[in-house]
């Protein structure tokens, strides 16, 4: 029985590792919880539109295609071309930045990273906190408390200035939610299947233990 308890404890610790990794945004950074929900289709759709409108001027998500996004978040092919691509791309195209080659170095001094795996690298709490961490100094210049000196402008400035604090937070949350989906489109399917597999293995473990006890019942130790 002690072995079974140890195995269960070890399994639980392994399951907790991805969540612990996601919570780590870096040394000395206090992250706000995003509280995003991958099962919330409306949030994913809003996030896709916000990503298109505010992020794709510089960033891409090149490991995704428009038709895959449409299938997963509840859009038709026509809707994703209209809502995200704005008629500029085909539904089978990869989600690429709209910035022309070479412009980023001239304007920003660096090449903006592809955001396909950003949520897996940094976590949604980091993305949510980063988007909301912009502030103006005494000279009116924007900076970010999470990544000081970032060359990325405050893309949500318009929402921050003219919308309510709840809408501003929701916009950042929706973008973080969409980027988590982009980082692992099959995550919900994997998690749903994972618990079923673990439940099956636990039942199998119990049956194996009972069978072992039955085999050794008449054997003296």
N, C-alpha and C positions, 0 to 999 in steps of 0.2 A: 504493500500500500504506500510505503514511503517513496518507492520508485515512481509510482503513478503520480503522486503529489509533486515530486520533483519535475517530472516530464511536463505536467500541466503548467507549473510555474515558469519553466524554461520556455514553453510555447508562448505564454502570455507576454514574456519579456521580448521575444522576437517580434510579436505583433506590434508591440509598442515602439519599436525602433523607428519605423517610418514617421510616426507622429512626432517623436522627439526630434528627429532630424528636421522636420518641417518647421518646428517651433524655433529653431536656432537661426536667427537672422544675422548674427555676427556679434563680436565682442563689444560690450558697452552699449548696445542698441536695445532700447525697450520698445518692443513691437506691440501695436494694438491688434487685438484679435479681429480678423476679418469677418468671422461668422458667416462665411459664404456657404452655399449649398448647391452641390453639383446636380441635385435632382430637381432644382428649381428652373424649369425651362424658360420662364419669362426673364429671369435674371441672366441666363446664358444668352438669350436673344438680345437683351439690352446691352450686355457686355460686348457682344459681337458688333453691334452698331457703334458703340462708343469706341471700341478698338479701331474700327474702320475710320471713324470721323476724327479721332484725336491722336491715334498712335501710328497709323499706317503711312502718314506723311514721312516718317523717318524709319519706322521699324517694319519688319516682316514677320511672318510665321510660316516659313517656307516648308515645314514638314506637314502642313495641312493643305487640303484642297477644299475649294468652296463646296463641292457636292458632298463631301464627307461631313462638313459642318452642318449643312442643311439637313442631312439625314439624322444627325445626332441630336440637334436642338429643336427639331420640329418645324423646319421650313421646307418649302418646295424649292426646286432648283431656280425657279423664276424669282422667288422671294430673296434668296441669298445673293443672287446677281444684282437685284435691285437695292437691297438693304446694305450689303457689304461692299460689293464690287462697283456699285453705282453704274452698272452697264459698261464698265471699262474692261472687264475680263470675262472669259468664258467660265462656265460652271466647273470645268475640269482643270482649271488653272490652279497653280499653287498660290498661296496668299503671300504676295510679294509687296514690298514697299513701293510707294508711288514716287519716291525721290529718285531723280535721275542720277546715274553713276557720276561720282566725282563731286557732287554738290555738297555732300555731308562734310567732306574734308575742308572745303572752302568756307562753309558757313559755321560748322560746329567744331572743326578741328579734329574730329574723330569720326570713325564709322560706327553708327548706331548698331547695337547687337541685334541679332535675330532673337525673337522672344518665344520661340516654339517651346523651349525647355526652361524658361526662366522660373516658372512656378515650381518645377521640380528641383531647381538649383537653389532658389532662395526661400520658397514657401509663399503661400498666399498672404500670410500676415505681414511679411516683408513688403510685398507689392502694395498692399493696402496702406501700410504705414508710410511707405515712400511717396505714394501719390498724394497723401494728405500732409506731408511734412514740409511743404514749400512755405516760405515766409519772406517778407521783404525787410531789408536792413534799413538803416537810417537814411541811406541814399536812394532808396527805392529799388534797389537791385534784388532780384530773387535768388534765394539759396535754399538748400535742402538740409535739414538737420540729420537725416539718415545718411546722405551721401554728399558731404560738403564739397562745394566747388564743381558739382555736376554740370556738364554742358547741356543736359536735357532741360528745356524750358518747362515752365509750369503749364502743361497742356490743358489742365482742368481749371485754369484761372477764371475763365468765363463762368463756369458753373459755380466755382468758389465765391465769386463776387455777386452773382445775380440770382442764385438759387438758395434755398434754405440749407441749413447745416445738415439736415436729414437727407436731402436730395444729393448734396455733395458727397456725403458718406456713402450713400447708396450707389452713386456712380463709380466711386473707387472700388466698392465691394463687387459690383457687377463686372468690372474689368478684371479684377483679381479672380473672380469665379470663372470667367471665360478663359483666362490664361491657365488656370488649373486644368480645365477641360482640355485645352490645346496640348498641354504637357503630357497628358495621358488620356486620350479619348475613351479608352476601354476601362477606365478605372472603376466605374460603378459596376460594370459586368464582372470585373475581377474580384471586387470586394464581395459581391453577392455570391459568386461561385466559391470564394475562399472560405466563407463561413460554413457552407455546405460540406466542403471537403474536410474542414477541421472537425465538424460534427460527426461525419462518417468515420474519421480516424479515431475519435474519442470512443465511439461506440465499438469500433473494431478492437481498440485497446482493452476495453472492458471485457468484451467477449474472449479475447485472448487470455486475459488474466484469469477469468473464470475457468476456461479450458485448462490452463496450466494447473490451477488448484485441483481440478478434477483428476488430471493425470497423476499428480503427486499425492493424492489423498491417502492412498494405501501404502505409500512408501515411507519407511521410517528414516528419519534424519539422524 
